[in-house]
Amino acid sequence: MSIRWIAEHRRHVVLGALVAVPTLFTALALLPELTIPVPSNNDDATHFLLIQRMSEALARGENPLDFWLPQVELGFPLLVYYQPLPAIAVVLLHRALLGTVDLITVFNLVRYLLLIGLPLTVFWSLRHMGLSAAGAAVAAAASPLLSGDFRYGFDYDSYLWRGFGLFTQLWAMHLSFVVLAVVWNTLRSKAQAALVWGSLAITALIVTHLIYSYMMAISFAVLVVAGAESRRDVVRRLLRYVIIGVPAALATAWLWLPFLSQTAYAGVSPYLQREKFDSYGAPAILGWLFTGDLMAHGRLPLITAMVFLGIVAAAITRTPLARSALALFVVWLVLYFGRPTLDGLVSVLPMHDSLLMHRFIGSVELFAIVLIGIGAGWCFERVGAVESAQRFALAGLAALVLLLPAMSERAAFYGLNTTWMRQTFDAIERDVDARTILSAIRDQPSGRVFAGLRSTGYGPLMNFGIPFNSVRFSDLLVFNAIPLVASPYGSASLNADLLWDFAVDRPEDYQLFNVRYVIAPAATPMPEFLRPITRTARYVLYVAPTTGYATYGAIVDRQSVKEQTGLFAINRPWFNGADNAALRFHRFDYPASAERAVGEASAGCSRPTYAYERMQPSRLDLLVGCPDRSTLVLKITYHPNWHVTVDGREVATFMVSPSLIGVALEPGDHFVTAEYRSTPSKTPLFIGGVLIIVAELAYVWRERLRRLLAEARGRAKTSGLGRVVRKRLPQLQ
């Protein structure tokens, strides 16, 4: 590249450097996220487990969009309630690479590319919204440099190994910018094809992240009004919003319809911090904003100053984009205040009862980045008004200098992240005893494993000798997809929060949860009912007496319960009381329209036998026997998608405490099969969604398809086969 070319294209070089420098900085600083395959103790542990199970489901011929995840929380069908596209992308990429790259590396590669690629996404999106190249470049440069003190926003605290591991939000962050740009142009355009691209963009976001889809739906409603040129334009834009929204909703019904119809079986933890539901209130959030802590925690608030510059520029210019960005920043800032400030007004929002309002910070930061671009673009226009390339270059250099404190703080944050990752990886690699124990577990019959809770009992000792709060042995079990009882990551199952009460010295807890194996430090005294089967210098692997994944039990009563809080209020005292040990269970009708309890009871089994057991990821086969009519309890989280056959005939299932599967059995020996089946509506709705997407693409590409068809016909006429057919056709007639 010659000096003359640089001089002639100085503005492009300046803007390219603005985007390239933070991108290259992030790529180098975060390279360990790709190169160090270490287990996680954040949400990435669940994400990688889901990806492993999805890959296995695909290989086994199960529905990859709806399967049972047996490893955590006594099992749960996560994809009935969770967005699948990010996991599917990793699995398909792994398949495309023909297994030459292991699954964890593919997962980390996708995460890494998304982490370093945010500036490119922001630049493309803002340019497509009509922002100047200079404004888009500055916004892109600032986008990966936010710092928010672990508040679940766009700052990379949300995504790194030492952070929260919000893999699907990482996808949603990119898609939010892309969808915003596409829908912005769809609402402004009069072209019919724009409607298709708007609908497809919304569809992609829905199957990537439901909360961000919810937030963007509200944002688009504001865009309809804020970006309009006149009252008539509001009506036109509203009509186009409906036209793109309806096909997107229909195309994704396979995801949200089962979610809504079975939401009662998705856990809502009573232990979740209240601020995650309610948010923090106006005084706290405005304090963070004006002190710079909201987006520039731990450093000079220069990025916050750039946001305020954007607010001033938007108020002065009042272009449709400026009006819209400012309106949406204010709307989401107010909504982020949450229930402490808005109180009853929150009830106006759809699905307000289950909203995690602390996640609204994502939309605040989305439009803060847009405002940074508007402010920077306005400043560069002032510079550009004077025809001086030198001044333009100096303005670009000044923008980079303003970002240096942010890069310096991020470098320190990422450096500590790298140090901790390497220390954790090295500690696990050195622990030969841990590999011995894992190998011994794989050689044993099926059963769940307990390796201590994270913060109680001997659990804190199971830390591989790492000198900070890092991965525990239970996280290593999750990483290796071994079923276990441990502190829950997300409390998705109705059983999850009782796992905190698991007691090492209570044999009934092992029996109830089928904890057949226990890993403990070699020097830790353990109860006598645990029998050691493998000893190493650091650990002992014990076996506990259980009846396997099923047990006969008595029913003490039948209770109708309306909400999860009612279930937990009954189940926690039950779990810690005498009925658990005596195998006496409550039977639940849940969810019920009214609360009531009746004295419907049945006796336990006097002489139970458990002759055969075979556990697969989504299936359990048993040969059991009892001389009495009794209830068989399967130690698997209850869900209506489980179907049970007894001696080849399907029988009704019901929920028993805490939230397990119960089946009434007649006296005698029985072959019992329990099988998880995908939600019946999911597959036909998915096929319908695919057809809608194909129809949309066919419409937008209709002229191209006509040309291809005409060309195919032309080639057929001139081919040798075509001439033979035309010659013989009169004879055949």
C-alpha positions in Angstrom: 0.0 0.0 0.0 1.7 3.2 -1.2 1.9 6.5 0.8 0.1 8.2 -2.1 -2.8 5.8 -1.8 -3.0 6.4 2.0 -3.0 10.2 1.4 -5.8 9.9 -1.1 -7.9 7.7 1.1 -6.9 9.2 4.4 -10.5 9.3 5.7 -11.1 5.7 5.0 -7.8 4.8 6.7 -8.8 6.8 9.8 -12.2 5.1 10.0 -10.7 1.7 9.3 -8.2 2.2 12.1 -11.0 3.3 14.5 -12.8 -0.1 14.0 -9.7 -2.2 13.6 -7.7 -1.1 16.7 -10.3 -2.1 19.4 -11.1 -5.3 17.3 -7.5 -6.4 17.2 -7.0 -5.5 20.8 -10.0 -7.7 21.8 -8.9 -10.5 19.5 -5.5 -10.7 21.2 -6.7 -10.1 24.7 -9.4 -12.8 24.5 -7.4 -15.4 22.6 -7.3 -17.7 25.8 -11.1 -18.0 25.6 -10.4 -20.0 22.4 -7.2 -21.8 23.3 -7.8 -22.9 26.9 -10.5 -25.6 27.0 -11.3 -25.3 30.7 -14.6 -26.2 32.4 -16.8 -23.4 33.5 -18.8 -22.7 36.7 -21.1 -20.2 35.0 -23.9 -20.5 32.5 -21.5 -21.7 29.8 -21.4 -25.0 31.7 -25.1 -25.5 31.0 -24.7 -24.2 27.4 -21.9 -26.7 26.6 -23.8 -29.5 28.3 -26.9 -28.7 26.2 -24.7 -28.7 23.1 -23.3 -32.1 24.0 -26.7 -33.5 24.6 -28.1 -32.0 21.4 -25.3 -33.6 19.4 -26.0 -36.9 21.1 -29.8 -36.6 20.4 -29.1 -35.9 16.7 -26.9 -39.1 16.6 -29.5 -41.2 18.4 -32.4 -40.1 16.2 -34.1 -38.0 18.9 -35.7 -34.7 18.2 -32.8 -32.2 18.5 -35.3 -29.4 19.3 -36.9 -31.1 22.3 -35.1 -33.8 24.3 -34.5 -34.7 28.0 -31.4 -33.3 29.7 -30.7 -35.9 32.4 -27.4 -34.6 33.9 -28.6 -31.8 36.2 -31.5 -31.0 38.5 -32.8 -34.6 38.3 -33.4 -33.9 34.6 -35.3 -31.3 32.6 -36.5 -30.7 29.0 -34.6 -27.4 28.6 -35.5 -26.8 25.0 -39.2 -26.7 25.8 -38.4 -23.4 27.4 -35.2 -22.2 25.9 -34.0 -20.8 22.5 -32.1 -23.4 20.5 -30.5 -21.5 17.5 -27.1 -20.8 19.2 -26.7 -24.5 20.3 -27.8 -25.8 16.9 -25.3 -23.6 15.1 -22.4 -25.1 17.2 -23.6 -28.6 16.6 -24.0 -28.1 12.8 -20.6 -26.5 12.5 -19.1 -29.4 14.4 -20.9 -31.7 11.9 -19.7 -29.6 8.9 -16.1 -30.0 10.1 -16.7 -33.8 10.1 -15.6 -34.1 13.7 -12.0 -33.0 12.9 -12.3 -30.4 15.6 -13.7 -31.4 19.0 -17.0 -30.0 20.3 -15.6 -27.9 23.0 -13.2 -26.1 20.6 -16.0 -25.5 18.2 -18.1 -24.0 21.0 -15.2 -21.8 22.1 -14.5 -20.8 18.5 -18.1 -19.6 18.0 -17.9 -17.6 21.3 -14.6 -16.1 20.3 -15.7 -15.0 16.9 -18.8 -13.4 18.4 -16.7 -11.6 21.0 -14.2 -10.1 18.6 -16.8 -9.5 15.8 -19.1 -7.0 17.7 -17.5 -3.8 16.2 -18.1 -5.2 12.6 -21.7 -5.9 13.5 -22.3 -2.5 15.0 -20.6 -0.7 12.1 -22.6 -2.6 9.5 -25.9 -2.0 11.3 -25.5 1.7 11.9 -24.4 2.3 8.4 -27.5 0.5 7.1 -29.5 2.8 9.4 -28.1 5.8 7.6 -25.5 6.9 10.1 -22.3 8.5 8.8 -19.3 6.2 8.4 -17.4 8.3 11.0 -20.2 8.0 13.6 -20.6 4.2 12.9 -16.9 3.7 13.2 -16.7 5.4 16.6 -19.7 3.5 17.9 -18.2 0.3 16.7 -14.9 1.1 18.4 -16.7 1.8 21.7 -19.0 -1.2 21.6 -16.7 -3.9 23.0 -15.3 -1.6 25.7 -18.2 -1.1 28.0 -17.7 -1.9 31.7 -20.7 -2.5 33.9 -19.7 -4.2 37.1 -21.3 -7.6 36.2 -24.9 -6.3 35.6 -25.7 -8.7 32.7 -25.4 -6.0 30.0 -23.4 -5.8 26.8 -20.1 -5.4 28.7 -18.0 -8.5 28.3 -18.3 -9.3 32.0 -21.5 -11.1 30.8 -19.7 -13.5 28.5 -16.2 -14.3 29.6 -15.0 -17.4 31.6 -14.7 -15.3 34.8 -18.1 -13.7 34.0 -21.6 -15.1 33.5 -21.2 -17.1 30.3 -24.3 -15.7 28.7 -23.8 -17.5 25.4 -27.2 -17.0 23.9 -27.2 -13.3 24.9 -23.9 -13.0 23.1 -25.7 -14.1 20.0 -28.7 -11.8 20.8 -26.4 -8.8 21.2 -25.2 -9.1 17.6 -28.7 -9.9 16.3 -30.3 -7.0 18.2 -28.1 -4.6 16.1 -28.8 -6.4 12.9 -32.5 -6.7 13.4 -32.7 -3.1 14.5 -31.1 -2.1 11.2 -33.2 -4.4 9.1 -36.5 -3.4 10.7 -35.5 0.3 10.6 -35.2 0.1 6.8 -38.3 -2.1 6.6 -40.4 0.6 8.3 -39.0 3.4 6.2 -39.1 1.5 2.9 -42.1 1.0 0.7 -40.7 -2.1 -1.0 -42.4 -5.4 -0.5 -39.2 -7.4 -0.3 -38.1 -5.3 2.7 -41.1 -6.8 4.6 -39.7 -10.3 4.1 -36.2 -9.4 5.3 -37.7 -7.7 8.4 -39.8 -10.7 9.2 -36.9 -13.2 8.8 -34.7 -11.0 11.0 -37.2 -11.0 13.8 -37.6 -14.8 13.3 -33.9 -15.3 13.8 -33.9 -13.2 17.0 -36.9 -15.0 18.5 -35.2 -18.5 18.2 -32.0 -17.0 19.5 -33.2 -15.2 22.7 -36.8 -14.8 23.9 -36.1 -11.9 26.4 -34.2 -9.9 23.7 -37.1 -10.6 21.3 -39.5 -9.3 23.9 -37.4 -6.1 24.3 -37.0 -5.6 20.6 -40.8 -6.0 20.1 -41.3 -3.0 22.4 -38.5 -1.1 20.7 -40.1 -1.5 17.3 -43.4 -0.2 18.7 -41.6 2.9 19.8 -39.8 3.1 16.4 -43.2 3.1 14.6 -44.0 6.5 16.3 -40.6 8.1 16.9 -39.2 7.5 13.4 -42.4 8.6 11.6 -42.5 11.7 9.4 -46.2 12.4 9.9 -49.4 10.9 11.4 -50.2 9.2 8.2 -46.7 7.7 8.3 -47.4 6.3 11.7 -50.3 4.3 10.4 -48.3 3.0 7.4 -45.3 2.1 9.7 -47.6 0.3 12.1 -49.2 -1.7 9.3 -45.7 -2.8 8.1 -44.8 -3.7 11.7 -47.8 -6.0 11.9 -47.1 -7.5 8.5 -43.5 -8.5 9.5 -44.5 -9.5 13.0 -47.3 -11.9 12.3 -45.3 -14.3 10.0 -42.4 -14.2 12.4 -44.7 -15.2 15.3 -46.2 -18.0 13.2 -42.8 -19.2 12.0 -41.6 -19.5 15.6 -44.8 -20.9 17.2 -43.0 -24.2 17.7 -40.8 -22.4 20.3 -43.1 -20.1 22.2 -46.4 -22.0 22.1 -45.1 -25.1 24.0 -43.3 -22.7 26.3 -46.5 -20.8 27.2 -48.6 -24.0 27.5 -46.2 -25.8 29.8 -44.7 -22.8 31.7 -45.9 -24.2 35.0 -43.2 -26.9 34.9 -40.3 -24.4 34.5 -38.7 -23.5 37.8 -38.8 -20.0 39.2 -36.3 -20.1 42.1 -37.4 -18.6 45.4 -33.7 -18.0 46.1 -33.2 -15.8 43.0 -32.1 -12.3 44.0 -35.1 -10.0 44.2 -33.4 -7.3 42.1 -33.3 -9.7 39.1 -37.1 -9.5 39.1 -37.5 -6.0 40.3 -34.4 -4.2 39.0 -32.7 -1.5 41.1 -34.9 1.6 41.1 -34.3 5.1 39.6 -32.0 6.5 42.4 -29.4 3.7 42.0 -29.5 3.5 38.2 -29.4 7.3 37.7 -26.5 7.4 40.2 -24.6 4.9 38.1 -25.4 6.7 34.9 -24.3 10.2 36.0 -21.2 9.0 37.8 -20.2 6.9 34.8 -20.5 3.6 36.7 -23.3 2.2 34.5 -21.1 1.8 31.4 -17.6 2.8 32.5 -17.1 1.1 35.9 -13.7 1.4 37.4 -12.3 4.0 35.0 -12.7 7.5 33.7 -16.3 7.9 32.4 -15.3 8.9 28.9 -17.7 6.5 27.2 -20.5 7.9 29.3 -19.4 11.4 28.2 -19.7 10.1 24.6 -23.3 8.9 25.3 -24.2 12.3 26.7 -22.7 14.0 23.7 -24.9 11.8 21.6 -28.0 12.9 23.6 -27.1 16.5 22.9 -26.5 15.9 19.2 -29.8 14.0 18.9 -31.7 16.8 20.6 -30.0 19.3 18.2 -30.3 17.4 14.9 -33.7 15.8 15.5 -33.4 13.5 12.5 -35.7 10.4 12.5 -32.7 8.3 13.7 -31.7 10.8 16.3 -35.3 11.1 17.6 -35.7 7.3 17.7 -32.4 6.6 19.4 -33.0 9.2 22.1 -36.6 8.1 22.7 -35.6 4.4 23.0 -32.7 5.2 25.3 -35.0 7.1 27.6 -37.8 4.5 27.4 -35.5 1.6 28.3 -33.7 3.6 31.0 -37.1 4.2 32.6 -38.2 0.6 32.2 -34.8 -0.5 33.7 -35.8 1.4 36.9 -38.1 -1.5 37.4 -40.7 -2.2 40.1 -39.1 0.0 42.9 -39.9 3.1 40.8 -42.7 2.0 38.4 -44.6 -0.2 40.9 -48.0 -1.0 39.4 -47.2 0.5 36.0 -45.2 -2.7 35.3 -48.5 -4.6 35.1 -49.1 -2.9 31.8 -46.2 -4.9 30.3 -47.1 -8.4 28.8 -46.0 -11.3 31.0 -45.0 -8.9 33.7 -45.2 -11.5 36.5 -42.1 -13.4 35.2 -40.1 -10.5 33.8 -36.4 -10.4 34.8 -36.3 -6.6 34.6 -32.5 -6.4 35.4 -31.9 -7.7 31.8 -33.4 -4.5 30.4 -29.9 -3.0 30.8 -29.2 -4.7 27.4 -31.6 -2.3 25.6 -30.2 0.7 27.5 -26.7 -0.1 26.3 -27.9 -0.9 22.8 -29.3 2.5 22.2 -26.4 4.1 24.2 -24.1 2.7 21.5 -26.4 4.2 18.8 -26.2 7.5 20.6 -22.4 7.4 20.7 -22.5 7.0 16.9 -24.9 9.9 16.5 -22.7 12.2 18.7 -19.5 11.2 17.0 -21.0 11.6 13.6 -22.2 15.1 14.5 -18.7 16.0 15.7 -17.1 14.7 12.6 -19.5 16.6 10.4 -18.4 19.8 12.1 -14.8 18.8 11.4 -15.7 17.7 7.8 -17.3 21.1 7.2 -13.7 22.4 7.0 -12.1 20.7 4.1 -9.1 19.5 5.9 -8.0 15.9 5.8 -5.5 16.6 8.6 -8.3 17.8 10.9 -10.3 14.7 10.1 -7.4 12.5 10.9 -6.8 14.4 14.1 -10.4 13.9 15.1 -10.1 10.2 14.5 -6.9 10.1 16.6 -8.7 12.0 19.3 -11.5 9.4 19.3 -9.0 6.6 19.7 -7.2 8.5 22.5 -10.6 8.8 24.3 -10.9 5.0 24.2 -7.5 4.3 25.5 -8.6 4.4 29.2 -11.3 1.9 28.4 -8.9 -0.4 26.6 -6.4 -0.1 29.5 -9.1 -1.1 32.0 -10.3 -3.9 29.8 -6.7 -5.2 29.3 -6.4 -5.5 33.1 -9.8 -7.3 33.3 -8.9 -9.7 30.5 -5.5 -10.3 31.9 -6.9 -11.5 35.2 -9.4 -13.6 33.3 -6.5 -15.3 31.4 -4.5 -15.8 34.6 -7.4 -17.5 36.3 -8.2 -19.7 33.3 -4.6 -20.9 33.1 -4.4 -21.6 36.8 -7.6 -23.6 36.7 -6.6 -25.5 33.6 -3.2 -26.3 35.0 -4.7 -27.4 38.4 -7.1 -29.8 36.7 -4.5 -31.1 34.3 -2.2 -31.9 37.2 -4.9 -33.7 39.1 -4.3 -37.3 38.0 -6.5 -38.6 40.8 -9.5 -36.7 39.4 -9.1 -38.5 36.0 -8.9 -41.8 37.9 -12.1 -41.1 39.7 -13.9 -40.1 36.5 -12.8 -43.3 34.8 -14.0 -45.4 37.7 -17.4 -43.7 37.6 -17.8 -44.5 33.9 -17.2 -48.2 34.7 -20.0 -48.3 37.3 -23.8 -49.0 36.7 -25.9 -45.9 36.2 -26.6 -43.5 39.0 -26.2 -39.9 40.0 -23.0 -38.6 41.5 -22.5 -36.2 44.5 -19.2 -34.3 44.9 -20.3 -31.7 47.5 -22.2 -28.5 47.3 -20.4 -25.4 46.2 -20.3 -23.5 49.5 -21.3 -25.9 52.2 -20.1 -29.1 53.7 -16.9 -30.5 52.2 -17.8 -28.9 48.8 -15.4 -26.0 49.1 -12.5 -28.5 49.5 -13.2 -30.0 46.1 -11.5 -27.1 44.3 -8.4 -28.8 42.9 -6.3 -26.6 45.2 -7.0 -23.4 43.1 -6.3 -20.3 45.2 -9.5 -18.4 44.3 -13.2 -19.2 43.9 -13.1 -21.3 40.7 -14.2 -24.6 39.3 -15.3 -27.3 41.7 -15.3 -31.1 41.1 -19.0 -30.9 40.4 -18.3 -28.5 37.5 -15.9 -31.1 36.1 -18.6 -33.7 36.2 -21.0 -31.4 34.3 -18.2 -30.8 31.7 -18.0 -34.5 31.2 -21.8 -34.9 31.0 -22.1 -37.1 34.1 -25.5 -37.0 35.9 -25.1 -35.5 39.3 -26.7 -33.8 42.2 -25.1 -30.4 42.8 -25.8 -26.7 43.4 -28.0 -25.8 40.4 -26.8 -23.3 37.8 -30.1 -21.9 36.9 -32.9 -23.7 38.9 -34.7 -24.7 35.7 -36.3 -27.8 37.3 -39.1 -27.8 39.9 -36.7 -30.0 42.0 -33.6 -27.8 41.7 -33.8 -25.7 44.8 -34.2 -28.7 47.1 -30.7 -29.7 46.1 -29.3 -27.0 48.3 -30.7 -29.0 51.3 -29.0 -32.3 50.4 -27.4 -33.6 53.5 -24.4 -35.9 53.4 -25.3 -37.8 56.6 -29.0 -38.6 55.6 -29.3 -41.9 53.7 -32.9 -41.0 52.6 -31.5 -38.1 50.5 -29.3 -40.5 48.5 -32.3 -42.8 48.1 -34.7 -40.1 47.0 -32.3 -38.6 44.4 -30.6 -41.9 43.4 -27.2 -40.6 44.4 -25.4 -43.8 44.0 -21.9 -42.5 44.0 -20.1 -39.9 46.2 -16.7 -38.3 45.7 -15.1 -36.8 48.7 -11.6 -35.7 49.9 -9.6 -38.6 51.2 -9.2 -37.0 54.6 -12.9 -36.2 55.1 -14.8 -38.5 57.4 -17.9 -39.9 55.7 -21.0 -41.7 57.0 -20.7 -45.5 57.5 -23.4 -46.3 55.1 -21.2 -45.1 52.3 -18.9 -47.9 51.0 -15.5 -46.9 49.4 -14.9 -48.5 46.0 -11.9 -46.5 44.6 -9.2 -44.7 46.7 -6.6 -42.3 45.5 -4.3 -40.0 47.4 -6.7 -37.0 47.0 -10.2 -38.6 46.7 -12.3 -41.5 47.6 -15.2 -42.7 45.4 -18.0 -44.2 47.5 -21.1 -46.2 46.6 -24.4 -45.4 48.5 -27.3 -47.9 49.0 -30.2 -47.0 46.8 -33.0 -48.8 44.9 -31.9 -47.2 41.6 -34.0 -44.8 39.6 -37.2 -46.2 41.0 -38.7 -47.0 44.4 -42.0 -48.1 45.7 -43.7 -45.7 48.1 -46.9 -44.8 50.0 -49.2 -41.9 49.2 -50.2 -39.9 52.3 -52.6 -37.5 50.7 -53.6 -35.7 47.4 -53.1 -32.0 47.2 -54.2 -29.5 44.5 -51.6 -26.7 44.1 -52.0 -23.6 42.0 -48.4 -22.2 41.9 -44.8 -23.1 42.4 -44.5 -21.2 45.6 -47.2 -23.5 47.0 -45.3 -26.6 45.9 -42.1 -25.4 47.5 -43.8 -24.5 50.7 -45.0 -28.2 51.0 -41.9 -29.9 49.5 -39.1 -28.3 51.5 -40.5 -29.3 55.0 -41.4 -32.7 53.5 -37.8 -33.2 52.2 -36.3 -32.4 55.6 -38.9 -34.3 57.6 -39.7 -37.9 58.5 -41.9 -38.7 55.4 -38.9 -38.6 53.1 -37.1 -41.3 55.0 -40.3 -43.4 55.3 -41.0 -43.2 51.6 -44.3 -41.5 52.2 -45.2 -39.1 49.3 -47.7 -36.4 48.6 -49.6 -36.7 45.4 -50.0 -33.4 43.6 -52.5 -32.1 41.1 -50.5 -29.3 39.6 -51.2 -26.7 38.3 -54.7 -26.7 39.7 -57.4 -24.0 39.5 -57.9 -24.0 43.3 -55.9 -25.1 46.4 -57.3 -28.1 48.3 -56.2 -31.3 50.0 -58.0 -34.6 50.3 -57.2 -37.7 52.3 -56.6 -40.0 49.3 -53.9 -42.4 50.4 -52.3 -45.7 49.4 -50.0 -48.1 51.2 -46.4 -48.7 50.4 -44.9 -52.0 49.3 -44.2 -54.7 51.9 -41.6 -56.7 49.9 -40.4 -54.6 46.8 -38.0 -56.1 44.2 -36.0 -54.3 41.6 -34.7 -56.9 39.3 -33.6 -54.9 36.3 -32.8 -51.3 35.3 -31.5 -49.7 32.2 -31.2 -45.9 32.1 -30.8 -44.0 28.8 -30.8 -40.2 28.3 -34.6 -40.1 27.5 -35.7 -43.5 28.6 -35.8 -45.8 31.6 -36.6 -49.5 31.5 -37.4 -51.4 34.7 -38.4 -54.8 36.0 -40.0 -54.4 39.4 -42.3 -56.3 41.7 -44.5 -56.0 44.7 -47.1 -58.2 46.3 -49.3 -55.2 47.1 -51.0 -52.5 45.1 -48.7 -49.6 45.4 -47.1 -46.5 43.8 -43.9 -46.7 41.9 -41.9 -43.5 42.1 -39.5 -42.7 39.3 -36.6 -40.4 40.5 -36.9 -38.1 37.5 -38.4 -34.6 37.4 -42.1 -34.8 36.6 -43.1 -33.4 33.2 -46.2 -34.2 31.2 -44.0 -35.2 28.2 -42.9 -38.4 30.1 -45.0 -41.4 29.0 -45.0 -44.7 31.0 -46.1 -48.1 29.8 -46.6 -51.1 32.1 -46.3 -54.5 30.5 -46.8 -52.8 27.1 -49.9 -50.7 28.1 -49.6 -46.9 28.6 -50.7 -45.8 32.0 -51.4 -42.4 33.6 -48.6 -40.6 35.4 -48.9 -38.1 38.2 -46.6 -35.8 40.2 -45.4 -36.9 43.7 -43.2 -35.0 46.1 -41.0 -33.2 45.6 -41.6 -33.2 41.8 -41.1 -36.8 40.7 -43.1 -39.2 38.4 -45.6 -41.5 40.1 -47.4 -44.5 38.6 -50.0 -46.7 40.3 -49.2 -50.4 39.9 -51.2 -53.5 40.6 -49.7 -56.4 42.6 -47.1 -58.6 40.9 -44.1 -58.2 38.7 -44.1 -55.6 35.9 -42.0 -54.4 33.1 -42.1 -50.6 33.2 -40.8 -48.3 30.4 -40.7 -44.5 30.9 -39.9 -42.5 27.8 -39.6 -38.7 27.2 -41.4 -37.7 24.0 -41.2 -34.4 22.3 -44.1 -32.0 22.8 -46.7 -33.3 20.2 -47.3 -29.9 18.7 -43.6 -29.1 18.3 -42.7 -31.0 15.1 -45.8 -30.0 13.0 -45.4 -26.4 14.1 -41.7 -26.5 13.2 -42.5 -27.9 9.8 -45.1 -25.1 9.4 -42.5 -22.5 10.4 -40.0 -23.8 7.8 -42.7 -23.7 5.1 -43.5 -20.1 6.1 -39.8 -19.2 5.8 -39.5 -21.0 2.4 -42.6 -19.1 1.2 -41.1 -15.8 2.2 -37.8 -16.5 0.5 -39.6 -17.8 -2.6 -41.6 -14.5 -2.7 -38.5 -12.3 -2.4 -36.6 -14.4 -4.9 -39.5 -15.0 -7.3 -37.9 -13.2 -10.3 -34.7 -15.1 -9.8 -36.5 -18.4 -9.6 -38.5 -17.6 -12.8 -35.2 -16.9 -14.6 -33.6 -20.1 -13.3 -36.7 -22.1 -14.4 -36.7 -20.5 -17.8 -33.0 -21.3 -18.3 -33.6 -24.9 -17.2 -36.4 -25.2 -19.7 -34.2 -23.8 -22.4 -31.4 -26.2 -21.7 -33.8 -29.1 -21.7 -35.1 -28.1 -25.2 -31.6 -27.9 -26.7 -30.3 -31.1 -25.1 -30.0 -34.4 -26.9 -32.6 -36.0 -24.7 -35.0 -33.1 -25.4 -34.7 -33.6 -29.1 -35.4 -37.3 -28.9 -38.5 -36.7 -26.7 -39.8 -34.1 -29.1 -39.2 -36.4 -32.1 -40.9 -39.4 -30.5 -43.8 -37.5 -28.9 -46.0 -37.4 -32.1 -45.6 -41.2 -32.4 -46.6 -41.8 -28.8 -49.7 -39.7 -29.3 
